[in-house]
């Protein structure tokens, strides 16, 4: 991380919310947008809820694998 990156983080003005997503990670950007737009458009909240429900089994498998590898459970 270069000094310009650090300045961009610490110089964010108070009262101005800023969200960041990873480079080449369009899925997280879309999920963030759906959360924000879902405040006004309830149908976006429904799309997000459906996506989360569909992804839950995959996340659970990943979590189990991480636990086995790193926590030796």
N, C-alpha and C positions, 0 to 999 in steps of 0.2 A: 504494500500500500504506500503510495507516494504522499508527500506532504499536501499536495492539492486535494487528494481524496480526504485526508483528515480535516482540512479546512472546510470542505463542503459538509462534513458531518457536524462539526462543532459550531458552525456559523449559521445553522438553521434557526430562523427567528422564532421566538416563543409565540404561540398562538396560531402558527401556520403548520398544520399537520402535514407530514411528509411520509410517504410510503415508498419503499424500494423493493424491487424484485431482482432476482439474479439475471445476468445476461444470458440470452438464449433460453429463457424459461417462460415461455408464453403462457403456459398453463397457470402458473402462479399469478401472472398479471391478470388473466381472465377471471380467476377466482376472486382476486381482490376487487376487480371492477364489479363483479356480480354482487359482492357484499355491499359495496358503496351504492350502486344503483338499486339494490334491493330495498333500500330505505324508502324510495319513492315508488318502485315497481315491484309489488309482491310476487309477481310471476317469476322474477329473477331469483327470489328467495327459494321458490319451489324448485327451480332448476338446480340451484346450489345444493339444496337438501337431497335431491335425487342423486346428484353426483357423489356426494359424501357417502350416501347409503351404498351405492354401487362400489365405491372404492374401499369400504370398510374391511372386507375380507382380505384384500391385498395388503392393506396397512397392518392388519393383525398378523399376517404371515411374516412381514418384514420385521415387526416388533418381536415376534417369537424368535426369529433368526438372530436378531441383535442380542436378545437376552441370552440365548444359548452360547453365542460367541464371546460376549464380553462379561456377562455376569455368571457364567457357568452354572446356570439353573437347570 
